[in-house]
Amino acid sequence: MKSILHSKNILFISKYLLVGLQVLFLVSCISSQQVTQMGLAEFQNIKEKQKISKNQTYKKQVERVSKRLLQAMGETGEWEFVVFEDDTPNAFALPGGKVGIHTGIFQITKTDAGLATVLSHEIAHVLQGHSLSQVNKAQGVGLAGLAINVILLQSDADKQTIISTNQAYAALTQIGFMLPNSRAHEYEADIVGMQYMAKAGYNPAEAVKLWERFADYNKKKGKSTTPEFLRTHPLDASRIKALRQELPKANAIYQRSKS
Ligand SMILES: [Zn+2]
């Protein structure tokens, strides 16, 4: 009996050692394909947990604007845009071309061009591979959790195991996936996004106006209730200033799109 338990323990420990080694291996080389796989799993997770909006006006606007943006960019990959029932003005992107939009953001986007600003910003995060570089930059426990998830996705782990592991690494997801929170990434997504929308024939000056409306909303709400989107997309004067500086370039693209 004792020896059986003992060997069981050894088996148990060696199993974890093996996982540990796999984690160490994966930490050193997470590929973009694996990050895409994790993005798809996470989006599925969110769709199961969060209420999807039935608002046809929002849905149609998102379809219309995203289609026009992707077409202008010559993007032929698979994309999915889902509107979630949530009053907080937020939007997020996951690797693998998955974009979530909260119903609460429509009070700020208002027009097609306003929505194009948000969507092109999120598309830019995906196409510039911000999640991957964020993941590769992440260190320690969080990344280990991420790597464990990769193992689970690659193995035949049952769904419940994957879900509970997903919950455990939800905190990491916030840092690594949804919120490419470095200043450099935000700046790049803003500028590249503004060029995308200009190419699709949306006036890039509307991008500046959208961020100004966000700033106003923020001011009215007060700092303590700053929406998630703004906490991770710090909206200071320098950000709007950078957009204004890049506006002439985007304007030239806009003029070409009309001719
Ligand atoms: Zn962003």
py3Dmol code that shows the C-alpha trace and the ligand (Angstrom):
import py3Dmol

protein = """\
ATOM      1  CA  MET A   1       0.000   0.000   0.000  1.00  0.00           C
ATOM      2  CA  LYS A   2       2.714   2.316   1.074  1.00  0.00           C
ATOM      3  CA  SER A   3       4.790   1.594  -1.977  1.00  0.00           C
ATOM      4  CA  ILE A   4       1.809   2.127  -4.271  1.00  0.00           C
ATOM      5  CA  LEU A   5       1.188   5.507  -2.718  1.00  0.00           C
ATOM      6  CA  HIS A   6       4.845   6.251  -3.006  1.00  0.00           C
ATOM      7  CA  SER A   7       4.978   5.405  -6.680  1.00  0.00           C
ATOM      8  CA  LYS A   8       1.786   7.381  -7.205  1.00  0.00           C
ATOM      9  CA  ASN A   9       3.499  10.354  -5.645  1.00  0.00           C
ATOM     10  CA  ILE A  10       6.477   9.937  -7.847  1.00  0.00           C
ATOM     11  CA  LEU A  11       4.199   9.744 -10.849  1.00  0.00           C
ATOM     12  CA  PHE A  12       2.398  12.852  -9.648  1.00  0.00           C
ATOM     13  CA  ILE A  13       5.613  14.771  -9.079  1.00  0.00           C
ATOM     14  CA  SER A  14       7.176  13.692 -12.360  1.00  0.00           C
ATOM     15  CA  LYS A  15       4.015  14.733 -14.193  1.00  0.00           C
ATOM     16  CA  TYR A  16       4.372  18.217 -12.747  1.00  0.00           C
ATOM     17  CA  LEU A  17       8.063  18.268 -13.466  1.00  0.00           C
ATOM     18  CA  LEU A  18       7.240  17.478 -17.054  1.00  0.00           C
ATOM     19  CA  VAL A  19       4.661  20.260 -17.194  1.00  0.00           C
ATOM     20  CA  GLY A  20       7.201  22.566 -15.586  1.00  0.00           C
ATOM     21  CA  LEU A  21       9.753  21.735 -18.239  1.00  0.00           C
ATOM     22  CA  GLN A  22       7.195  22.254 -20.973  1.00  0.00           C
ATOM     23  CA  VAL A  23       6.333  25.589 -19.445  1.00  0.00           C
ATOM     24  CA  LEU A  24       9.974  26.608 -19.380  1.00  0.00           C
ATOM     25  CA  PHE A  25      10.293  25.569 -23.000  1.00  0.00           C
ATOM     26  CA  LEU A  26       7.156  27.416 -24.074  1.00  0.00           C
ATOM     27  CA  VAL A  27       8.047  30.519 -22.150  1.00  0.00           C
ATOM     28  CA  SER A  28      11.098  30.812 -24.303  1.00  0.00           C
ATOM     29  CA  CYS A  29       9.299  30.368 -27.615  1.00  0.00           C
ATOM     30  CA  ILE A  30       5.639  31.241 -27.812  1.00  0.00           C
ATOM     31  CA  SER A  31       4.827  31.489 -31.472  1.00  0.00           C
ATOM     32  CA  SER A  32       2.314  33.763 -33.119  1.00  0.00           C
ATOM     33  CA  GLN A  33       0.274  30.693 -34.027  1.00  0.00           C
ATOM     34  CA  GLN A  34       0.003  29.742 -30.361  1.00  0.00           C
ATOM     35  CA  VAL A  35      -0.960  33.253 -29.405  1.00  0.00           C
ATOM     36  CA  THR A  36      -3.661  33.164 -32.082  1.00  0.00           C
ATOM     37  CA  GLN A  37      -4.931  29.877 -30.670  1.00  0.00           C
ATOM     38  CA  MET A  38      -5.152  31.406 -27.196  1.00  0.00           C
ATOM     39  CA  GLY A  39      -6.918  34.471 -28.549  1.00  0.00           C
ATOM     40  CA  LEU A  40      -9.562  32.334 -30.212  1.00  0.00           C
ATOM     41  CA  ALA A  41     -10.123  30.305 -27.033  1.00  0.00           C
ATOM     42  CA  GLU A  42     -10.386  33.432 -24.930  1.00  0.00           C
ATOM     43  CA  PHE A  43     -12.906  35.043 -27.285  1.00  0.00           C
ATOM     44  CA  GLN A  44     -15.023  31.896 -27.188  1.00  0.00           C
ATOM     45  CA  ASN A  45     -14.852  32.091 -23.408  1.00  0.00           C
ATOM     46  CA  ILE A  46     -16.045  35.704 -23.397  1.00  0.00           C
ATOM     47  CA  LYS A  47     -18.882  34.936 -25.800  1.00  0.00           C
ATOM     48  CA  GLU A  48     -20.117  32.211 -23.468  1.00  0.00           C
ATOM     49  CA  LYS A  49     -19.977  34.451 -20.417  1.00  0.00           C
ATOM     50  CA  GLN A  50     -21.048  37.852 -21.700  1.00  0.00           C
ATOM     51  CA  LYS A  51     -24.384  38.809 -23.150  1.00  0.00           C
ATOM     52  CA  ILE A  52     -24.217  39.475 -26.892  1.00  0.00           C
ATOM     53  CA  SER A  53     -26.205  42.543 -27.940  1.00  0.00           C
ATOM     54  CA  LYS A  54     -29.307  42.140 -30.080  1.00  0.00           C
ATOM     55  CA  ASN A  55     -29.306  45.788 -31.109  1.00  0.00           C
ATOM     56  CA  GLN A  56     -29.581  45.664 -34.913  1.00  0.00           C
ATOM     57  CA  THR A  57     -28.509  49.288 -35.411  1.00  0.00           C
ATOM     58  CA  TYR A  58     -25.200  48.670 -33.604  1.00  0.00           C
ATOM     59  CA  LYS A  59     -24.711  45.335 -35.306  1.00  0.00           C
ATOM     60  CA  LYS A  60     -25.298  46.755 -38.776  1.00  0.00           C
ATOM     61  CA  GLN A  61     -23.054  49.741 -38.148  1.00  0.00           C
ATOM     62  CA  VAL A  62     -20.225  47.483 -36.982  1.00  0.00           C
ATOM     63  CA  GLU A  63     -20.695  45.254 -40.045  1.00  0.00           C
ATOM     64  CA  ARG A  64     -20.740  48.200 -42.426  1.00  0.00           C
ATOM     65  CA  VAL A  65     -17.697  49.958 -40.972  1.00  0.00           C
ATOM     66  CA  SER A  66     -15.532  46.878 -40.361  1.00  0.00           C
ATOM     67  CA  LYS A  67     -16.201  45.582 -43.881  1.00  0.00           C
ATOM     68  CA  ARG A  68     -15.206  48.898 -45.425  1.00  0.00           C
ATOM     69  CA  LEU A  69     -12.016  49.087 -43.318  1.00  0.00           C
ATOM     70  CA  LEU A  70     -10.879  45.538 -44.044  1.00  0.00           C
ATOM     71  CA  GLN A  71     -11.647  45.892 -47.750  1.00  0.00           C
ATOM     72  CA  ALA A  72      -9.608  49.076 -48.028  1.00  0.00           C
ATOM     73  CA  MET A  73      -6.706  47.342 -46.307  1.00  0.00           C
ATOM     74  CA  GLY A  74      -6.940  44.338 -48.589  1.00  0.00           C
ATOM     75  CA  GLU A  75      -7.437  42.152 -45.521  1.00  0.00           C
ATOM     76  CA  THR A  76      -8.717  38.754 -46.523  1.00  0.00           C
ATOM     77  CA  GLY A  77      -8.206  36.947 -43.217  1.00  0.00           C
ATOM     78  CA  GLU A  78     -11.054  35.833 -40.997  1.00  0.00           C
ATOM     79  CA  TRP A  79     -12.301  38.528 -38.654  1.00  0.00           C
ATOM     80  CA  GLU A  80     -15.114  38.544 -36.146  1.00  0.00           C
ATOM     81  CA  PHE A  81     -16.692  41.624 -34.595  1.00  0.00           C
ATOM     82  CA  VAL A  82     -19.126  41.088 -31.741  1.00  0.00           C
ATOM     83  CA  VAL A  83     -21.143  43.705 -29.846  1.00  0.00           C
ATOM     84  CA  PHE A  84     -21.503  42.886 -26.141  1.00  0.00           C
ATOM     85  CA  GLU A  85     -24.197  44.196 -23.825  1.00  0.00           C
ATOM     86  CA  ASP A  86     -22.146  46.382 -21.486  1.00  0.00           C
ATOM     87  CA  ASP A  87     -22.606  50.050 -20.582  1.00  0.00           C
ATOM     88  CA  THR A  88     -18.927  50.769 -20.123  1.00  0.00           C
ATOM     89  CA  PRO A  89     -17.449  52.432 -23.195  1.00  0.00           C
ATOM     90  CA  ASN A  90     -14.939  49.816 -24.189  1.00  0.00           C
ATOM     91  CA  ALA A  91     -13.574  47.836 -27.103  1.00  0.00           C
ATOM     92  CA  PHE A  92     -10.925  45.156 -27.261  1.00  0.00           C
ATOM     93  CA  ALA A  93      -9.054  43.007 -29.722  1.00  0.00           C
ATOM     94  CA  LEU A  94      -7.688  39.502 -29.406  1.00  0.00           C
ATOM     95  CA  PRO A  95      -5.125  37.727 -31.546  1.00  0.00           C
ATOM     96  CA  GLY A  96      -6.739  35.858 -34.418  1.00  0.00           C
ATOM     97  CA  GLY A  97      -8.828  38.813 -35.579  1.00  0.00           C
ATOM     98  CA  LYS A  98     -11.423  38.846 -32.808  1.00  0.00           C
ATOM     99  CA  VAL A  99     -12.801  42.242 -31.826  1.00  0.00           C
ATOM    100  CA  GLY A 100     -15.294  42.957 -29.052  1.00  0.00           C
ATOM    101  CA  ILE A 101     -17.281  46.186 -28.848  1.00  0.00           C
ATOM    102  CA  HIS A 102     -19.349  47.221 -25.818  1.00  0.00           C
ATOM    103  CA  THR A 103     -22.761  48.793 -26.371  1.00  0.00           C
ATOM    104  CA  GLY A 104     -21.548  51.629 -24.119  1.00  0.00           C
ATOM    105  CA  ILE A 105     -19.028  52.862 -26.659  1.00  0.00           C
ATOM    106  CA  PHE A 106     -21.691  53.932 -29.187  1.00  0.00           C
ATOM    107  CA  GLN A 107     -22.624  56.968 -27.076  1.00  0.00           C
ATOM    108  CA  ILE A 108     -19.088  58.215 -27.782  1.00  0.00           C
ATOM    109  CA  THR A 109     -18.392  56.945 -31.296  1.00  0.00           C
ATOM    110  CA  LYS A 110     -21.715  58.412 -32.552  1.00  0.00           C
ATOM    111  CA  THR A 111     -20.951  58.284 -36.301  1.00  0.00           C
ATOM    112  CA  ASP A 112     -19.518  55.733 -38.722  1.00  0.00           C
ATOM    113  CA  ALA A 113     -16.246  57.666 -38.752  1.00  0.00           C
ATOM    114  CA  GLY A 114     -16.197  57.643 -34.932  1.00  0.00           C
ATOM    115  CA  LEU A 115     -16.679  53.903 -34.880  1.00  0.00           C
ATOM    116  CA  ALA A 116     -14.091  53.531 -37.674  1.00  0.00           C
ATOM    117  CA  THR A 117     -11.566  55.226 -35.347  1.00  0.00           C
ATOM    118  CA  VAL A 118     -12.124  52.648 -32.608  1.00  0.00           C
ATOM    119  CA  LEU A 119     -12.281  49.648 -34.947  1.00  0.00           C
ATOM    120  CA  SER A 120      -9.207  50.630 -36.950  1.00  0.00           C
ATOM    121  CA  HIS A 121      -7.307  51.157 -33.691  1.00  0.00           C
ATOM    122  CA  GLU A 122      -8.232  47.621 -32.578  1.00  0.00           C
ATOM    123  CA  ILE A 123      -7.487  46.141 -36.012  1.00  0.00           C
ATOM    124  CA  ALA A 124      -4.082  47.836 -35.881  1.00  0.00           C
ATOM    125  CA  HIS A 125      -3.302  46.140 -32.535  1.00  0.00           C
ATOM    126  CA  VAL A 126      -4.019  42.747 -34.112  1.00  0.00           C
ATOM    127  CA  LEU A 127      -2.167  43.343 -37.388  1.00  0.00           C
ATOM    128  CA  GLN A 128       0.879  44.855 -35.707  1.00  0.00           C
ATOM    129  CA  GLY A 129       1.107  41.749 -33.511  1.00  0.00           C
ATOM    130  CA  HIS A 130       1.002  43.733 -30.295  1.00  0.00           C
ATOM    131  CA  SER A 131      -0.294  40.825 -28.247  1.00  0.00           C
ATOM    132  CA  LEU A 132       2.593  38.640 -29.273  1.00  0.00           C
ATOM    133  CA  SER A 133       5.247  41.143 -28.389  1.00  0.00           C
ATOM    134  CA  GLN A 134       3.390  41.825 -25.143  1.00  0.00           C
ATOM    135  CA  VAL A 135       3.341  38.110 -24.357  1.00  0.00           C
ATOM    136  CA  ASN A 136       6.991  37.752 -25.165  1.00  0.00           C
ATOM    137  CA  LYS A 137       7.752  40.662 -22.904  1.00  0.00           C
ATOM    138  CA  ALA A 138       5.729  39.289 -19.993  1.00  0.00           C
ATOM    139  CA  GLN A 139       7.624  37.548 -17.251  1.00  0.00           C
ATOM    140  CA  GLY A 140       7.159  35.060 -14.440  1.00  0.00           C
ATOM    141  CA  VAL A 141       4.036  33.465 -13.048  1.00  0.00           C
ATOM    142  CA  GLY A 142       1.670  35.093 -15.483  1.00  0.00           C
ATOM    143  CA  LEU A 143       3.490  33.774 -18.505  1.00  0.00           C
ATOM    144  CA  ALA A 144       3.732  30.331 -16.919  1.00  0.00           C
ATOM    145  CA  GLY A 145      -0.045  30.339 -16.590  1.00  0.00           C
ATOM    146  CA  LEU A 146      -0.312  31.276 -20.218  1.00  0.00           C
ATOM    147  CA  ALA A 147       2.028  28.480 -21.209  1.00  0.00           C
ATOM    148  CA  ILE A 148       0.051  25.953 -19.168  1.00  0.00           C
ATOM    149  CA  ASN A 149      -2.969  27.012 -21.133  1.00  0.00           C
ATOM    150  CA  VAL A 150      -1.151  26.349 -24.367  1.00  0.00           C
ATOM    151  CA  ILE A 151      -0.378  22.844 -23.139  1.00  0.00           C
ATOM    152  CA  LEU A 152      -4.028  22.333 -22.247  1.00  0.00           C
ATOM    153  CA  LEU A 153      -5.130  23.524 -25.646  1.00  0.00           C
ATOM    154  CA  GLN A 154      -2.676  21.224 -27.343  1.00  0.00           C
ATOM    155  CA  SER A 155      -3.535  18.241 -25.166  1.00  0.00           C
ATOM    156  CA  ASP A 156      -6.877  16.560 -24.857  1.00  0.00           C
ATOM    157  CA  ALA A 157      -7.742  18.341 -21.634  1.00  0.00           C
ATOM    158  CA  ASP A 158     -11.467  18.436 -21.066  1.00  0.00           C
ATOM    159  CA  LYS A 159     -13.329  21.700 -21.427  1.00  0.00           C
ATOM    160  CA  GLN A 160     -13.842  22.196 -17.690  1.00  0.00           C
ATOM    161  CA  THR A 161     -10.105  22.038 -17.063  1.00  0.00           C
ATOM    162  CA  ILE A 162      -9.477  24.580 -19.769  1.00  0.00           C
ATOM    163  CA  ILE A 163     -12.159  26.893 -18.394  1.00  0.00           C
ATOM    164  CA  SER A 164     -10.843  26.798 -14.822  1.00  0.00           C
ATOM    165  CA  THR A 165      -7.330  27.386 -16.063  1.00  0.00           C
ATOM    166  CA  ASN A 166      -8.622  30.243 -18.127  1.00  0.00           C
ATOM    167  CA  GLN A 167     -10.125  31.767 -15.015  1.00  0.00           C
ATOM    168  CA  ALA A 168      -6.800  31.433 -13.259  1.00  0.00           C
ATOM    169  CA  TYR A 169      -5.043  33.327 -15.943  1.00  0.00           C
ATOM    170  CA  ALA A 170      -7.783  35.867 -16.533  1.00  0.00           C
ATOM    171  CA  ALA A 171      -5.647  38.484 -14.818  1.00  0.00           C
ATOM    172  CA  LEU A 172      -2.865  37.852 -17.249  1.00  0.00           C
ATOM    173  CA  THR A 173      -5.219  38.062 -20.190  1.00  0.00           C
ATOM    174  CA  GLN A 174      -5.978  41.590 -19.117  1.00  0.00           C
ATOM    175  CA  ILE A 175      -2.332  42.483 -19.278  1.00  0.00           C
ATOM    176  CA  GLY A 176      -1.146  40.470 -22.218  1.00  0.00           C
ATOM    177  CA  PHE A 177      -4.021  40.194 -24.611  1.00  0.00           C
ATOM    178  CA  MET A 178      -6.780  42.688 -24.405  1.00  0.00           C
ATOM    179  CA  LEU A 179      -4.786  45.554 -23.219  1.00  0.00           C
ATOM    180  CA  PRO A 180      -1.630  46.108 -25.124  1.00  0.00           C
ATOM    181  CA  ASN A 181      -0.906  48.756 -22.599  1.00  0.00           C
ATOM    182  CA  SER A 182       2.450  50.090 -23.596  1.00  0.00           C
ATOM    183  CA  ARG A 183       2.613  53.648 -24.751  1.00  0.00           C
ATOM    184  CA  ALA A 184       4.460  52.631 -27.889  1.00  0.00           C
ATOM    185  CA  HIS A 185       1.696  50.205 -28.860  1.00  0.00           C
ATOM    186  CA  GLU A 186      -1.044  52.741 -28.220  1.00  0.00           C
ATOM    187  CA  TYR A 187       0.763  55.372 -30.232  1.00  0.00           C
ATOM    188  CA  GLU A 188       1.303  52.954 -33.096  1.00  0.00           C
ATOM    189  CA  ALA A 189      -2.326  51.726 -33.065  1.00  0.00           C
ATOM    190  CA  ASP A 190      -3.544  55.341 -33.091  1.00  0.00           C
ATOM    191  CA  ILE A 191      -1.380  56.413 -36.000  1.00  0.00           C
ATOM    192  CA  VAL A 192      -1.701  53.261 -38.081  1.00  0.00           C
ATOM    193  CA  GLY A 193      -5.421  53.118 -37.299  1.00  0.00           C
ATOM    194  CA  MET A 194      -5.896  56.689 -38.483  1.00  0.00           C
ATOM    195  CA  GLN A 195      -4.184  55.778 -41.775  1.00  0.00           C
ATOM    196  CA  TYR A 196      -6.429  52.722 -42.177  1.00  0.00           C
ATOM    197  CA  MET A 197      -9.588  54.744 -41.756  1.00  0.00           C
ATOM    198  CA  ALA A 198      -8.333  57.406 -44.173  1.00  0.00           C
ATOM    199  CA  LYS A 199      -7.636  54.733 -46.761  1.00  0.00           C
ATOM    200  CA  ALA A 200     -11.207  53.470 -46.298  1.00  0.00           C
ATOM    201  CA  GLY A 201     -12.495  56.973 -47.028  1.00  0.00           C
ATOM    202  CA  TYR A 202     -13.311  58.103 -43.487  1.00  0.00           C
ATOM    203  CA  ASN A 203     -12.151  61.602 -42.658  1.00  0.00           C
ATOM    204  CA  PRO A 204      -9.162  61.150 -40.296  1.00  0.00           C
ATOM    205  CA  ALA A 205      -9.965  64.460 -38.596  1.00  0.00           C
ATOM    206  CA  GLU A 206     -12.841  62.518 -37.022  1.00  0.00           C
ATOM    207  CA  ALA A 207     -10.269  60.423 -35.147  1.00  0.00           C
ATOM    208  CA  VAL A 208      -9.067  63.474 -33.263  1.00  0.00           C
ATOM    209  CA  LYS A 209     -12.684  64.422 -32.512  1.00  0.00           C
ATOM    210  CA  LEU A 210     -13.462  60.925 -31.223  1.00  0.00           C
ATOM    211  CA  TRP A 211     -10.591  61.015 -28.746  1.00  0.00           C
ATOM    212  CA  GLU A 212     -11.645  64.490 -27.656  1.00  0.00           C
ATOM    213  CA  ARG A 213     -15.172  63.170 -26.976  1.00  0.00           C
ATOM    214  CA  PHE A 214     -13.598  60.392 -24.929  1.00  0.00           C
ATOM    215  CA  ALA A 215     -11.633  62.955 -22.973  1.00  0.00           C
ATOM    216  CA  ASP A 216     -14.825  64.942 -22.296  1.00  0.00           C
ATOM    217  CA  TYR A 217     -16.645  61.824 -21.150  1.00  0.00           C
ATOM    218  CA  ASN A 218     -13.750  61.078 -18.849  1.00  0.00           C
ATOM    219  CA  LYS A 219     -13.803  64.564 -17.383  1.00  0.00           C
ATOM    220  CA  LYS A 220     -17.530  64.358 -16.696  1.00  0.00           C
ATOM    221  CA  LYS A 221     -17.253  60.941 -15.084  1.00  0.00           C
ATOM    222  CA  GLY A 222     -14.365  61.931 -12.862  1.00  0.00           C
ATOM    223  CA  LYS A 223     -11.156  60.037 -12.423  1.00  0.00           C
ATOM    224  CA  SER A 224     -12.440  57.371 -10.019  1.00  0.00           C
ATOM    225  CA  THR A 225     -14.867  56.023 -12.590  1.00  0.00           C
ATOM    226  CA  THR A 226     -12.522  56.215 -15.537  1.00  0.00           C
ATOM    227  CA  PRO A 227     -13.650  53.461 -17.888  1.00  0.00           C
ATOM    228  CA  GLU A 228     -11.343  50.549 -18.445  1.00  0.00           C
ATOM    229  CA  PHE A 229     -10.693  51.584 -21.997  1.00  0.00           C
ATOM    230  CA  LEU A 230      -9.225  54.868 -20.849  1.00  0.00           C
ATOM    231  CA  ARG A 231      -7.239  53.426 -17.993  1.00  0.00           C
ATOM    232  CA  THR A 232      -5.497  51.221 -20.490  1.00  0.00           C
ATOM    233  CA  HIS A 233      -5.591  53.776 -23.238  1.00  0.00           C
ATOM    234  CA  PRO A 234      -4.265  56.718 -21.303  1.00  0.00           C
ATOM    235  CA  LEU A 235      -5.753  59.766 -22.829  1.00  0.00           C
ATOM    236  CA  ASP A 236      -3.602  62.721 -22.179  1.00  0.00           C
ATOM    237  CA  ALA A 237      -2.923  65.834 -24.157  1.00  0.00           C
ATOM    238  CA  SER A 238       0.158  64.270 -25.692  1.00  0.00           C
ATOM    239  CA  ARG A 239      -1.889  61.541 -27.302  1.00  0.00           C
ATOM    240  CA  ILE A 240      -4.266  63.915 -29.036  1.00  0.00           C
ATOM    241  CA  LYS A 241      -1.336  66.109 -29.963  1.00  0.00           C
ATOM    242  CA  ALA A 242       0.426  63.157 -31.619  1.00  0.00           C
ATOM    243  CA  LEU A 243      -2.698  62.422 -33.643  1.00  0.00           C
ATOM    244  CA  ARG A 244      -2.910  66.045 -34.768  1.00  0.00           C
ATOM    245  CA  GLN A 245       0.729  65.930 -35.834  1.00  0.00           C
ATOM    246  CA  GLU A 246       0.087  62.859 -37.983  1.00  0.00           C
ATOM    247  CA  LEU A 247      -3.131  64.272 -39.421  1.00  0.00           C
ATOM    248  CA  PRO A 248      -1.620  65.835 -42.600  1.00  0.00           C
ATOM    249  CA  LYS A 249      -0.178  62.487 -43.623  1.00  0.00           C
ATOM    250  CA  ALA A 250      -3.485  60.724 -42.999  1.00  0.00           C
ATOM    251  CA  ASN A 251      -5.280  63.528 -44.835  1.00  0.00           C
ATOM    252  CA  ALA A 252      -3.185  62.900 -47.930  1.00  0.00           C
ATOM    253  CA  ILE A 253      -4.216  59.243 -47.820  1.00  0.00           C
ATOM    254  CA  TYR A 254      -7.843  60.348 -47.362  1.00  0.00           C
ATOM    255  CA  GLN A 255      -7.693  62.620 -50.426  1.00  0.00           C
ATOM    256  CA  ARG A 256      -6.202  59.812 -52.525  1.00  0.00           C
ATOM    257  CA  SER A 257      -8.975  57.447 -51.383  1.00  0.00           C
ATOM    258  CA  LYS A 258     -11.568  59.824 -52.829  1.00  0.00           C
ATOM    259  CA  SER A 259      -9.958  60.233 -56.228  1.00  0.00           C
TER     260      SER A 259
END
"""
ligand_1 = """\
1
ZN
Zn -5.286 50.325 -27.802
"""
view = py3Dmol.view(width=600, height=400)
view.addModel(protein, "pdb")
view.setStyle({"model": 0}, {"cartoon": {"style": "trace"}})
view.addModel(ligand_1, "xyz")
view.setStyle({"model": 1}, {"stick": {}})
view.zoomTo()
view.show()
